[in-house]
Amino acid sequence: MQKKKTITELRKEYPEFHYESFSYKENSNNLKISFVFRCNNIIFKPKIVIEDLDYSIFCLLDKKVLDNLIFHLGIIELFSYWKAFCSPKIIISAGYLDKWQINWWKDLLINGMGQYFFENKIDFTKDKFIEFLCTAKREEYPVSGFIKGKAIILPIGGGKDSATSIEIAKKTKQEISCLVLNPIRNTTKMVKTGGINNKIICRRKIEEKLLELNRDGYLNGHTPFVGYLSFLSILCAVLFNKKYIVFSNEKSSNEGNTIFKDREINHQYSKTFDFEKKFRAYSQKYLSTEVEYFSLLRPLYEIQIARLFSKNPQYFNIFLSCNEAQKTYSGTREKLGNWCGNCSKCLFVYIILSPFLSKKEILEIFKKDMFEDKGLIKTLQELTDEKKVKPLECVGTRNESIAGLYLSWKINNALNKKQPKLLEYFEKNILPNHKNIEEETKKILENWDKNNFVPEEWKKYLA
């Protein structure tokens, strides 16, 4: 790998990032989409394929409707390529954006790319740090009149939240289609285990050229992936005639990870209620007035979802929430494909499931007793200490990590069992700082966040 290029060098050498065009065609019932991005003489042409179209729906859709939805998918796609250069100007010529839309996209980039700015030490608060410019002619797009019925799209990531949402959504008796992006073994098994017969399969491929740039010292970092899935889901809702887009984002995602340049940095920004609220407003105005987008698990903390999940043992040997399992590190290694047992995500999920599963069940999932691993004490500190940077992963709040540790410690204490090493650390270093921990834990377990868009008739299924 070459020496990492400085942000100053990159912004000077690559002052403009262009979204030039998009194209799509139906081929053998698959919709093949391609985008063209350019930065100086570097051209990217990322692709995504949406499989098994319902041709009876597709052939009746207004071309302008498809153009608009695919154009928008291209904007969120460009984040993954722009990040290599951090160009001060993003120039959109593939379609039209008004002033309100430009401000919306700038807001998403600033908030959704926070981790990228933090890890690359980029001062994103400077005046005119990023400018969106649209060179396309003004055009109006249809946003209503093409959705019938109450069918559901449920995006599946393969974790405990996805499994919990499947089981809750089934209670509504509405038709469910699971949206799976780049299917892997556990997502395919999860859909089958859930008894869902309808799948919407999408295959997205990152350009090899981008991975080469990453290896050559250009910038890299986290992008708002749920934001990408949100725009993809709207497109699929229209293509397959689905009314509800049901995500599995929770209350816990609202808590940030650290402060940088006096701004909160949240790894999970596009999972937050703030993004959900803003995306719903954008979608209603510019994408589809009929699609109902919401997060089913929004009222709950992760530990509450873990308690619900614990009632569905059919998923215990299927679900996978470890992000290390899917990383390729810019194409330099193969995906692990199972729980690593060493990262913050593994430890957090272990903490919140342990109070609700037997020792045998938890060991069958993780293949080791993570509470006995002294090497994880530093990670435990990061998950629970407000003075530290909370791990930049999809982990819950610090307080619910403490609640999960307390519940497991309490169970062992009641049974006169020797506390494992991490719970010994908890007993000595964390528990004394929480004089009202029983009450604090009860409050978390009984939480119901009113800031949600779950339809009233669905809420009874979350109990």
TIVEX-552340 format. One record per residue: x, y negated, z of N, C-alpha, C in turn. Coordinates in steps of 0.02 Angstrom, whole numbers, padded with zeros to 5 digits, always signed. Last residue first. Layout:
N
XYZXYZXYZ...
This chain:
463
-02265+00309+01090-02267+00323+01162-02230+00388+01178-02280+00287+00958-02213+00275+00986-02209+00293+01060-02409+00294+00917-02367+00352+00903-02297+00346+00933-02466+00171+00938-02483+00225+00984-02439+00286+00976-02427+00094+00828-02392+00085+00892-02406+00142+00941-02500+00099+00712-02442+00144+00718-02413+00145+00789-02596+00002+00714-02620+00071+00715-02563+00122+00721-02518-00116+00704-02553-00099+00767-02572-00025+00770-02359-00101+00625-02432-00108+00621-02466-00083+00684-02218-00185+00686-02250-00120+00680-02326-00129+00676-02137-00293+00699-02188-00297+00647-02222-00229+00636-02087-00371+00855-02086-00317+00806-02143-00327+00756-02065-00417+01001-02040-00445+00937-02033-00388+00887-02094-00348+01115-02151-00373+01076-02129-00404+01009-02020-00204+01169-02006-00270+01142-02064-00292+01097-02030-00121+01310-02068-00125+01248-02060-00196+01222-01948-00015+01431-01950-00074+01387-01998-00065+01329-01924+00085+01517-01994+00066+01510-02002+00006+01463-01787+00096+01519-01826+00154+01496-01899+00138+01485-01753-00029+01574-01733-00011+01506-01776+00045+01478-01806-00017+01702-01829-00071+01658-01812-00056+01585-01731+00088+01753-01803+00096+01744-01831+00044+01695-01607+00024+01761-01616+00081+01717-01690+00093+01702-01631-00073+01859-01609-00093+01792-01621-00037+01741-01663+00008+01969-01714-00037+01942-01696-00059+01871-01539+00069+01986-01600+00110+01978-01655+00068+01945-01450-00038+02006-01447+00001+01944-01509+00045+01933-01421-00145+02088-01491-00129+02073-01497-00084+02012-01284-00158+02091-01318-00143+02154-01391-00122+02142-01158-00133+02004-01230-00134+01987-01270-00111+02047-01029-00112+02035-01046-00179+02010-01120-00187+01994-01013+00022+02066-01013-00027+02121-01034-00097+02099-01013+00082+01932-01071+00087+01976-01071+00036+02032-00880+00062+01884-00937+00027+01855-00997+00026+01902-00780+00133+01954-00765+00068+01924-00825+00028+01898-00825+00256+02008-00775+00216+02044-00772+00144+02019-00918+00308+01918-00934+00304+01989-00888+00255+02026-00844+00306+01798-00905+00266+01804-00921+00255+01879-00747+00402+01829-00726+00333+01815-00786+00286+01823-00833+00511+01838-00793+00491+01896-00770+00419+01888-00874+00515+01708-00924+00496+01758-00891+00481+01825-00757+00557+01648-00785+00491+01629-00838+00469+01679-00735+00685+01712-00687+00630+01718-00717+00561+01701-00885+00750+01795-00830+00752+01746-00792+00686+01746-00922+00786+01966-00929+00739+01910-00870+00748+01861-00984+00938+02023-00925+00895+02017-00932+00850+01956-01152+00939+02084-01101+00960+02036-01043+00912+02037-01268+00924+02159-01203+00933+02194-01149+00960+02147-01378+00885+02095-01364+00957+02092-01298+00975+02127-01371+00748+02109-01428+00783+02139-01416+00858+02143-01259+00722+02030-01257+00709+02102-01311+00748+02138-01304+00751+01902-01250+00791+01931-01247+00784+02006-01401+00647+01893-01420+00718+01886-01368+00763+01917-01320+00533+01904-01372+00546+01954-01394+00619+01952-01243+00539+01788-01209+00541+01854-01260+00561+01907-01345+00522+01694-01307+00585+01695-01271+00594+01762-01387+00392+01730-01435+00448+01731-01399+00515+01733-01269+00316+01709-01299+00323+01776-01346+00383+01780-01251+00326+01572-01201+00353+01617-01230+00365+01686-01367+00256+01531-01357+00326+01513-01306+00360+01557-01341+00128+01585-01400+00166+01607-01392+00240+01591-01228+00092+01511-01222+00099+01584-01281+00140+01611-01290+00085+01387-01234+00132+01397-01225+00145+01471-01377-00018+01412-01406+00049+01405-01351+00103+01406-01288-00126+01425-01329-00106+01482-01359-00036+01473-01233-00140+01298-01190-00121+01353-01231-00094+01411-01336-00068+01168-01315-00121+01212-01271-00095+01268-01271+00052+01046-01322+00013+01081-01293-00040+01126-01183+00049+00887-01193+00073+00956-01243+00027+00990-01123+00055+00750-01194+00052+00768-01205+00084+00835-00969-00037+00781-01006+00020+00755-01080+00010+00774-00858-00102+00849-00890-00125+00788-00919-00066+00750-00875-00102+01026-00852-00069+00964-00893-00090+00904-00865-00263+01100-00904-00201+01093-00884-00168+01027-00726-00329+01171-00762-00326+01107-00800-00259+01105-00751-00366+01347-00717-00335+01291-00759-00339+01228-00832-00414+01443-00771-00452+01430-00732-00425+01370-00931-00323+01463-00948-00383+01425-00886-00425+01408-00913-00152+01452-00884-00213+01482-00896-00274+01437-00957-00037+01386-00992-00060+01446-00970-00128+01473-00881+00001+01279-00954+00009+01273-00992-00024+01331-00753-00017+01326-00777-00060+01272-00853-00057+01265-00745+00088+01418-00740+00019+01441-00769-00029+01389-00750+00196+01331-00803+00187+01380-00803+00115+01406-00627+00180+01268-00689+00172+01229-00748+00161+01275-00545+00211+01378-00541+00144+01346-00604+00130+01305-00582+00345+01399-00597+00294+01450-00594+00224+01420-00549+00448+01317-00605+00406+01296-00623+00351+01346-00455+00528+01373-00433+00484+01319-00487+00436+01295-00521+00614+01455-00493+00553+01485-00470+00503+01432-00656+00704+01429-00600+00679+01389-00575+00612+01417-00770+00747+01486-00708+00772+01516-00646+00746+01479-00873+00698+01411-00865+00669+01477-00800+00693+01512-00875+00781+01301-00841+00716+01294-00832+00682+01361-00853+00939+01280-00881+00897+01333-00844+00831+01332-00888+00992+01111-00842+00978+01166-00879+00937+01218-00983+01005+01012-00929+01055+01014-00876+01040+01067-01099+00931+00996-01034+00896+00992-00973+00942+00994-01205+01029+01000-01205+00973+00952-01134+00947+00942-01175+01115+01102-01187+01143+01036-01185+01089+00982-01171+01027+01209-01108+01057+01186-01116+01089+01117-01306+00998+01225-01260+00944+01207-01194+00971+01181-01359+01126+01259-01381+01091+01198-01331+01037+01177-01294+01153+01381-01285+01197+01324-01303+01162+01259-01342+01052+01462-01270+01054+01446-01257+01098+01385-01497+00987+01394-01459+01031+01437-01385+01029+01417-01542+00812+01376-01528+00878+01349-01492+00921+01401-01552+00689+01436-01615+00720+01412-01605+00789+01382-01430+00634+01469-01481+00639+01521-01542+00680+01501-01360+00640+01339-01343+00685+01395-01397+00689+01449-01390+00539+01250-01425+00603+01244-01417+00647+01306-01307+00433+01282-01380+00422+01286-01420+00486+01277-01176+00489+01269-01199+00458+01332-01275+00454+01336-01172+00530+01136-01164+00579+01189-01192+00552+01255-01178+00406+01074-01234+00453+01064-01232+00507+01118-01053+00354+01120-01116+00321+01137-01176+00369+01130-00961+00444+01064-00967+00438+01137-01033+00406+01156-00982+00424+00926-00992+00490+00955-01003+00484+01031-00947+00288+00919-01015+00309+00902-01030+00378+00931-00811+00287+00954-00859+00253+00998-00931+00274+00983-00734+00450+00925-00749+00380+00910-00802+00352+00957-00717+00586+00945-00666+00540+00972-00683+00466+00964-00798+00675+00879-00789+00683+00951-00740+00636+00984-00836+00687+00749-00764+00686+00762-00750+00695+00837-00960+00786+00673-00943+00743+00730-00868+00746+00743-00925+00802+00494-00954+00823+00557-00932+00776+00614-00863+00750+00379-00926+00787+00372-00956+00814+00436-00746+00688+00330-00742+00739+00382-00805+00783+00383-00701+00657+00162-00747+00646+00217-00743+00705+00266-00526+00641+00120-00592+00672+00112-00636+00656+00172-00438+00486+00086-00447+00550+00120-00517+00576+00107-00433+00371+00012-00368+00402+00028-00376+00468+00067-00541+00291-00021-00526+00347-00064-00462+00383-00048-00550+00198+00083-00535+00175+00015-00511+00232-00031-00586+00295+00186-00531+00248+00191-00504+00230+00121-00696+00371+00193-00643+00397+00149-00582+00352+00150-00818+00419+00316-00768+00372+00290-00716+00407+00246-00907+00503+00377-00921+00485+00308-00868+00439+00277-00866+00523+00507-00880+00582+00467-00887+00566+00393-00865+00402+00567-00800+00429+00545-00811+00488+00499-00995+00390+00611-00975+00355+00549-00908+00379+00523-01104+00506+00672-01034+00486+00674-01014+00453+00608-01228+00561+00670-01224+00488+00676-01153+00462+00678-01327+00686+00613-01257+00665+00616-01254+00589+00616-01435+00829+00635-01422+00757+00634-01348+00742+00642-01431+00970+00651-01434+00940+00584-01412+00867+00585-01450+01026+00771-01391+01049+00735-01389+01020+00664-01570+00961+00812-01508+00955+00851-01445+00975+00812-01694+00971+00754-01645+00928+00721-01577+00928+00755-01772+01048+00834-01760+01073+00767-01707+01032+00730-01800+00981+00952-01738+01020+00948-01723+01048+00879-01869+00852+00997-01870+00883+00930-01807+00924+00918-01855+00781+01110-01914+00825+01107-01919+00862+01040-01752+00694+01091-01738+00755+01130-01796+00804+01130-01810+00582+01033-01775+00631+00990-01765+00697+01026-01852+00513+01147-01901+00539+01099-01870+00595+01056-01725+00484+01200-01773+00523+01240-01827+00552+01195-01673+00406+01099-01640+00469+01115-01687+00514+01155-01755+00295+01111-01761+00336+01050-01728+00405+01062-01705+00247+01230-01775+00268+01227-01787+00312+01166-01578+00213+01189-01585+00266+01239-01658+00290+01243-01602+00107+01099-01575+00171+01075-01586+00228+01125-01760+00028+01139-01688+00034+01144-01666+00102+01116-01901-00021+01035-01866+00023+01081-01791+00013+01081-01970-00090+00936-01986-00106+01006-01941-00071+01056-01918-00033+00811-01898-00099+00835-01914-00112+00909-01949+00079+00742-01921+00088+00809-01901+00022+00842-01994+00038+00615-02039+00075+00659-02014+00077+00731-01979-00111+00534-01941-00060+00568-01984-00027+00622-02053-00150+00373-02045-00158+00446-02002-00102+00473-02143-00212+00238-02077-00192+00261-02072-00202+00336-02261-00182+00124-02256-00198+00195-02191-00168+00222-02297-00251-00033-02255-00204+00005-02249-00228+00077-02363-00361-00087-02402-00304-00063-02362-00253-00023-02283-00458-00138-02329-00478-00085-02364-00418-00053-02117-00443-00178-02182-00410-00182-02225-00430-00123-02020-00556-00201-02013-00487-00225-02080-00451-00233-02037-00685-00149-01999-00677-00211-01998-00606-00240-02117-00687-00033-02117-00745-00078-02088-00730-00146-02098-00567+00031-02166-00590+00018-02168-00646-00033-01957-00568+00044-01991-00519+00002-02061-00541-00017-01935-00672+00135-01907-00675+00068-01945-00629+00021-02000-00622+00249-02021-00686+00220-01997-00692+00147-01927-00505+00270-01999-00501+00257-02024-00565+00224-01801-00559+00298-01811-00520+00237-01885-00514+00220-01824-00623+00421-01805-00663+00362-01816-00625+00297-01855-00512+00502-01902-00568+00495-01888-00609+00432-01737-00438+00490-01802-00409+00470-01853-00464+00457-01641-00524+00546-01639-00508+00474-01707-00481+00450-01691-00525+00679-01681-00587+00642-01680-00574+00567-01684-00393+00717-01750-00422+00708-01745-00487+00668-01548-00309+00629-01578-00348+00682-01649-00372+00665-01478-00248+00531-01526-00205+00567-01565-00246+00619-01387-00337+00486-01445-00325+00442-01493-00273+00470-01292-00335+00596-01336-00392+00583-01397-00375+00540-01207-00248+00664-01271-00223+00641-01319-00278+00618-01098-00320+00706-01087-00267+00657-01153-00246+00625-01100-00484+00737-01141-00425+00749-01131-00375+00691-01034-00618+00821-01020-00569+00768-01058-00506+00785-01080-00784+00854-01087-00713+00871-01073-00670+00810-00957-00913+00852-01017-00882+00822-01019-00808+00843-00837-00971+00887-00898-00994+00921-00962-00967+00890-00745-00891+00822-00757-00960+00797-00823-00987+00824-00830-00755+00885-00773-00776+00844-00790-00843+00813-00881-00638+01005-00886-00708+00982-00822-00725+00944-00954-00474+00980-00905-00520+01007-00920-00590+00983-01071-00402+00951-01012-00366+00973-00960-00411+01006-01249-00431+00993-01188-00437+00954-01129-00400+00985-01405-00353+00994-01348-00375+01034-01285-00375+00992-01496-00298+00907-01497-00370+00915-01437-00397+00955-01496-00162+00914-01454-00192+00863-01451-00268+00869-01592-00125+01008-01522-00128+01028-01478-00165+00978-01715-00109+00943-01702-00171+00981-01627-00180+00995-01682-00027+00782-01706-00031+00850-01688-00098+00883-01734+00042+00625-01691-00002+00663-01723-00018+00731-01786+00121+00522-01779+00150+00590-01732+00108+00633-01914+00068+00403-01845+00077+00426-01845+00102+00498-02026+00093+00286-02020+00105+00358-01947+00119+00376-02129+00015+00182-02058+00031+00187-02042+00034+00261-02286+00054+00111-02247+00040+00172-02174+00060+00162-02330+00082-00022-02353+00022+00015-02306+00003+00072-02268+00134-00177-02270+00144-00104-02286+00078-00069-02237+00166-00320-02303+00147-00292-02309+00165-00218-02113+00182-00372-02148+00243-00352-02215+00230-00318-02066+00054-00402-02059+00107-00452-02101+00168-00436-02092-00013-00281-02128-00033-00342-02125+00023-00394-02004+00054-00196-02075+00049-00179-02117+00032-00240-01881+00031-00258-01910+00098-00260-01984+00098-00242-01865-00106-00228-01866-00083-00297-01900-00015-00302-01863-00096-00088-01916-00135-00121-01922-00114-00194-01746-00021-00071-01810+00007-00050-01869-00030-00082-01646-00109-00111-01656-00047-00148-01725-00018-00133-01658-00204-00010-01674-00223-00078-01684-00162-00123-01621-00120+00099-01685-00156+00099-01705-00176+00028-01493-00076+00073-01548-00028+00072-01616-00061+00069-01426-00200+00092-01426-00167+00027-01485-00118+00022-01450-00216+00230-01475-00266+00182-01478-00237+00112-01379-00109+00277-01452-00105+00282-01485-00159+00238-01249-00161+00252-01274-00103+00215-01350-00096+00219-01162-00292+00242-01228-00278+00272-01265-00223+00235-00990-00230+00253-01043-00270+00220-01111-00251+00251-00825-00234+00318-00894-00212+00324-00942-00259+00288-00679-00241+00209-00718-00251+00269-00790-00230+00263-00533-00311+00130-00584-00259+00136-00623-00274+00200-00426-00396+00013-00465-00392+00074-00517-00337+00071-00283-00313-00061-00338-00361-00063-00382-00349-00001-00188-00212-00058-00181-00267-00012-00233-00322-00017-00208-00101-00135-00154-00146-00156-00150-00210-00113-00319-00039-00087-00255-00007-00074-00196-00052-00090-00414-00127-00140-00407-00119-00067-00340-00089-00050-00395-00103-00275-00379-00169-00248-00370-00165-00172-00444+00029-00280-00374+00016-00297-00351-00052-00269-00577+00006-00251-00537+00046-00204-00463+00036-00217-00612-00064-00367-00615-00097-00302-00573-00060-00250-00598+00035-00463-00555-00025-00467-00554-00063-00400-00699+00122-00440-00632+00143-00421-00584+00083-00420-00851+00059-00379-00801+00058-00432-00732+00077-00405-00963+00167-00297-00919+00109-00291-00865+00114-00345-01120+00222-00345-01048+00235-00348-01009+00170-00344-01268+00295-00289-01231+00234-00299-01156+00250-00298-01415+00370-00320-01343+00384-00318-01305+00321-00337-01564+00418-00240-01526+00366-00274-01452+00382-00267-01715+00504-00233-01643+00510-00231-01610+00455-00272-01848+00525-00140-01824+00478-00190-01749+00477-00184-01950+00668-00109-01887+00632-00099-01876+00583-00157-02077+00755-00030-02061+00704-00080-01996+00669-00062-02095+00841+00075-02086+00870+00009-02064+00820-00044-02044+00861+00236-02061+00810+00187-02045+00837+00117-02009+00936+00345-02067+00958+00306-02090+00906+00255-01896+00915+00417-01954+00873+00432-02016+00892+00393-01810+00999+00350-01832+01018+00417-01893+00978+00438-01789+00921+00234-01820+00987+00229-01848+01009+00296-01726+00810+00288-01788+00801+00251-01826+00868+00247-01612+00873+00342-01658+00837+00385-01726+00828+00352-01544+00924+00233-01572+00970+00281-01625+00936+00325-01505+00803+00173-01547+00850+00136-01582+00899+00184-01422+00752+00273-01483+00716+00255-01531+00761+00217-01319+00849+00279-01364+00842+00336-01427+00801+00319-01256+00844+00149-01286+00905+00175-01338+00891+00230-01308+00693+00064-01257+00738+00092-01294+00795+00126-01355+00582-00068-01371+00637-00022-01309+00676+00000-01360+00434-00101-01301+00478-00102-01310+00536-00053-01498+00393-00008-01445+00365-00050-01383+00409-00044-01663+00436-00002-01596+00460+00016-01546+00432-00034-01819+00413+00062-01770+00382+00017-01700+00402+00041-01955+00519+00073-01891+00499+00103-01844+00472+00050-02123+00482+00073-02067+00498+00029-02004+00474+00065-02281+00531+00133-02214+00506+00149-02165+00529+00095-02451+00488+00151-02400+00521+00109-02332+00489+00122-02512+00484+00320-02502+00454+00255-02448+00494+00216-02525+00528+00449-02560+00567+00397-02555+00535+00327-02458+00481+00556-02504+00434+00524-02546+00468+00470-02368+00576+00595-02431+00571+00633-02481+00524+00601-02257+00556+00518-02301+00612+00500-02368+00607+00536-02191+00455+00588-02227+00438+00526-02275+00493+00505-02130+00530+00691-02182+00481+00707-02223+00465+00645-02039+00610+00620-02090+00642+00661-02147+00593+00680-01961+00511+00556-01997+00562+00517-02055+00590+00558-01905+00445+00667-01954+00410+00624-01993+00458+00581-01818+00544+00714-01873+00521+00757-01926+00486+00715-01729+00552+00607-01769+00611+00625-01829+00590+00668-01673+00423+00612-01709+00445+00553-01755+00504+00569-01611+00427+00738-01665+00379+00726-01706+00400+00665-01511+00523+00725-01567+00538+00769-01626+00491+00756-01463+00514+00548-01453+00511+00620-01516+00527+00659-01487+00505+00412-01464+00569+00439-01451+00570+00513-01546+00403+00346-01474+00400+00352-01444+00464+00382-01680+00372+00242-01651+00421+00287-01575+00415+00286-01823+00269+00223-01751+00278+00210-01719+00323+00263-01976+00307+00175-01938+00311+00238-01864+00322+00221-02121+00243+00108-02051+00258+00094-02013+00254+00160-02292+00294+00101-02235+00271+00141-02169+00290+00108-02453+00237+00038-02397+00284+00042-02335+00252+00073-02578+00180+00020-02541+00167+00082-02483+00216+00092-02640+00098-00135-02636+00149-00083-02593+00129-00023-02537+00012-00255-02602+00039-00235-02591+00091-00180-02455-00126-00323-02453-00073-00272-02523-00053-00253-02460-00236-00410-02435-00173-00436-02428-00118-00383-02492-00368-00373-02535-00333-00419-02511-00266-00443-02351-00485-00369-02410-00451-00341-02446-00412-00396-02254-00561-00426-02237-00530-00361-02297-00493-00331-02177-00610-00579-02236-00583-00544-02215-00550-00479-02071-00754-00584-02078-00682-00589-02141-00659-00553-02013-00894-00678-02060-00867-00628-02068-00792-00639-01857-00978-00694-01906-00931-00720-01949-00905-00663-01731-01091-00746-01785-01075-00700-01835-01028-00733-01577-01024-00810-01637-01066-00816-01691-01043-00768-01425-01003-00713-01479-00978-00755-01537-01027-00757-01330-01039-00623-01327-01072-00689-01384-01050-00735-01311-01072-00455-01350-01034-00504-01351-01073-00570-01194-01050-00326-01216-01091-00382-01254-01047-00431-01148-01055-00159-01185-01017-00210-01208-01066-00264-01001-01071-00070-01051-01108-00109-01083-01060-00160-00915-01073+00082-00944-01034+00028-00999-01074-00005-00857-01182+00150-00822-01117+00149-00848-01074+00092-00899-01312+00171-00895-01286+00102-00854-01222+00097-00813-01322+00324-00859-01354+00277-00846-01329+00206-00785-01168+00414-00761-01229+00381-00814-01257+00332-00819-01048+00463-00859-01105+00487-00837-01171+00454-00740-00944+00436-00799-00952+00393-00841-01012+00412-00585-00906+00441-00626-00959+00471-00683-00975+00423-00538-00741+00460-00559-00791+00412-00603-00843+00447-00483-00618+00508-00464-00683+00537-00478-00740+00488-00531-00497+00472-00481-00526+00427-00459-00596+00449-00622-00474+00572-00566-00427+00565-00511-00454+00519-00713-00582+00554-00679-00572+00617-00616-00529+00608-00763-00563+00425-00727-00625+00441-00684-00615+00504-00822-00436+00443-00770-00446+00391-00729-00508+00407-00920-00467+00536-00866-00422+00554-00807-00428+00507-01004-00553+00457-00968-00577+00517-00910-00533+00537-01085-00538+00350-01013-00524+00340-00972-00544+00401-01210-00581+00389-01201-00510+00374-01128-00490+00365-01195-00720+00406-01212-00677+00463-01195-00603+00450-01155-00762+00277-01119-00786+00337-01132-00739+00396-01248-00697+00193-01176-00685+00186-01138-00705+00250-01369-00752+00238-01357-00680+00244-01282-00665+00238-01351-00887+00205-01361-00868+00275-01346-00793+00285-01346-00876+00067-01287-00901+00103-01291-00882+00176-01476-00834+00042-01420-00789+00027-01356-00812+00062-01546-00949+00081-01560-00884+00112-01501-00837+00102-01500-01046-00007-01486-01054+00065-01496-00988+00102-01553-00991-00125-01481-00999-00118-01462-01007-00044-01691-01001-00098-01659-00936-00105-01584-00940-00096-01706-01140-00100-01723-01102-00039-01689-01033-00041-01671-01171-00232-01631-01196-00177-01643-01158-00112-01690-01021-00334-01704-01090-00316-01663-01109-00255-01611-00924-00457-01622-00934-00385-01637-01007-00373-01618-00817-00599-01630-00882-00568-01640-00877-00493-01480-00717-00663-01550-00732-00650-01556-00796-00611-01346-00713-00691-01387-00655-00712-01462-00668-00703-01266-00807-00639-01295-00823-00705-01340-00767-00730-01200-00872-00499-01252-00825-00520-01278-00848-00588-01049-00881-00418-01088-00911-00473-01135-00858-00502-00980-00926-00273-01014-00869-00304-01061-00898-00356-00827-00993-00216-00889-01003-00254-00915-00937-00282-00717-00950-00144-00758-01004-00115-00823-01017-00153-00690-00772-00128-00692-00832-00171-00737-00886-00141-00641-00655-00069-00669-00709-00027-00669-00775-00065-00593-00538-00127-00561-00602-00144-00581-00659-00097-00665-00430-00084-00595-00419-00101-00557-00484-00109-00796-00473-00072-00755-00470-00011-00681-00458-00026-00858-00456-00195-00835-00523-00176-00786-00520-00118-00899-00324-00181-00844-00340-00227-00815-00409-00213-01003-00320-00092-00951-00269-00086-00890-00283-00129-01088-00420-00138-01052-00431-00075-00993-00382-00069-01156-00372-00249-01095-00411-00260-01055-00423-00196-01272-00313-00200-01217-00270-00222-01152-00310-00227-01355-00420-00185-01330-00388-00123-01272-00341-00140-01372-00447-00322-01344-00498-00278-01316-00466-00214-01430-00330-00375-01363-00350-00396-01331-00402-00350-01556-00337-00324-01513-00283-00301-01440-00298-00319-01603-00443-00402-01591-00453-00330-01547-00398-00301-01614-00380-00528-01571-00439-00519-01554-00449-00446-01713-00289-00496-01646-00264-00511-01595-00321-00505-01823-00374-00478-01802-00330-00424-01731-00305-00434-01830-00440-00605-01822-00478-00543-01795-00434-00486-01850-00335-00695-01792-00380-00702-01778-00415-00636-01974-00284-00652-01913-00245-00645-01851-00288-00649-02055-00394-00688-02054-00369-00619-01990-00330-00607-02035-00405-00823-02012-00459-00781-02009-00438-00707-02099-00291-00872-02025-00295-00875-01998-00349-00830-02227-00219-00779-02206-00278-00816-02129-00282-00815-02259-00045-00788-02232-00102-00752-02211-00158-00799-02296+00067-00856-02346+00015-00849-02319-00049-00816-02193+00156-00849-02209+00129-00915-02261+00073-00913-02191+00191-00711-02137+00153-00741-02158+00119-00806-02302+00273-00693-02298+00208-00659-02248+00163-00696-02273+00382-00771-02340+00351-00778-02343+00283-00744-02150+00424-00726-02153+00386-00789-02220+00352-00799-02072+00417-00587-02141+00433-00607-02154+00392-00670-01901+00470-00598-01953+00418-00600-02022+00449-00613-01782+00544-00554-01850+00571-00558-01904+00518-00553-01668+00430-00471-01686+00491-00505-01761+00504-00506-01573+00295-00504-01632+00314-00466-01664+00372-00504-01405+00251-00495-01455+00291-00531-01511+00308-00483-01294+00116-00515-01337+00155-00471-01389+00190-00513-01129+00047-00537-01191+00079-00561-01229+00111-00505-01019-00092-00572-01046-00040-00528-01114-00015-00554-00906-00154-00649-00970-00132-00677-00999-00076-00634-00796-00292-00641-00825-00234-00608-00892-00218-00642-00647-00366-00698-00718-00353-00710-00739-00289-00675-00533-00494-00686-00552-00428-00657-00627-00420-00665-00494-00618-00721-00496-00568-00775-00513-00498-00749-00597-00698-00608-00541-00709-00656-00546-00656-00711-00713-00584-00582-00673-00629-00541-00606-00639-00578-00876-00527-00617-00810-00546-00641-00777-00594-00593-00994-00395-00636-00965-00448-00595-00895-00463-00623-01134-00321-00696-01069-00346-00718-01049-00405-00673-01221-00167-00662-01210-00238-00650-01141-00258-00678-01345-00047-00707-01275-00069-00707-01271-00145-00698-01447+00095-00686-01438+00023-00677-01363+00007-00675-01558+00210-00744-01486+00196-00738-01475+00121-00740-01680+00312-00692-01668+00242-00706-01595+00227-00692-01729+00465-00768-01686+00430-00719-01678+00358-00741-01796+00529-00870-01834+00513-00808-01790+00485-00752-01701+00522-00972-01719+00586-00942-01751+00577-00874-01678+00358-00938-01648+00413-00976-01662+00478-00940-01704+00188-00948-01732+00251-00925-01705+00306-00970-01587+00061-00903-01623+00100-00953-01648+00164-00922-01521-00103-00875-01550-00040-00851-01584-00005-00909-01407-00231-00819-01444-00194-00872-01471-00130-00842-01350-00395-00781-01370-00328-00760-01404-00296-00820-01218-00520-00764-01276-00488-00796-01292-00422-00762-01128-00594-00681-01142-00614-00750-01206-00583-00779-01077-00667-00548-01125-00614-00561-01154-00629-00630-00910-00714-00511-00968-00720-00555-01011-00657-00556-00817-00813-00405-00840-00745-00416-00906-00749-00454-00678-00922-00405-00748-00910-00424-00761-00835-00433-00544-00928-00368-00590-00979-00341-00664-00965-00356-00419-00844-00342-00485-00820-00365-00539-00868-00340-00310-00913-00293-00301-00875-00355-00368-00855-00385-00362-00968-00175-00332-01012-00226-00328-00977-00294-00404-00858-00106-00454-00909-00123-00428-00958-00175-00281-00787-00092-00337-00759-00129-00386-00813-00151-00201-00872-00011-00179-00851-00078-00238-00828-00121-00280-00877+00105-00265-00939+00067-00244-00922-00004-00279-00746+00149-00343-00776+00129-00331-00839+00087-00143-00648+00084-00172-00695+00132-00237-00724+00104-00134-00473+00052-00134-00542+00027-00167-00588+00078-00031-00352+00125-00097-00382+00122-00093-00455+00100+00087-00267+00027+00075-00313+00081+00007-00347+00071+00025-00110-00042+00063-00172-00044+00046-00215+00017+00042+00060+00000+00000+00000+00000+00044-00062+00000
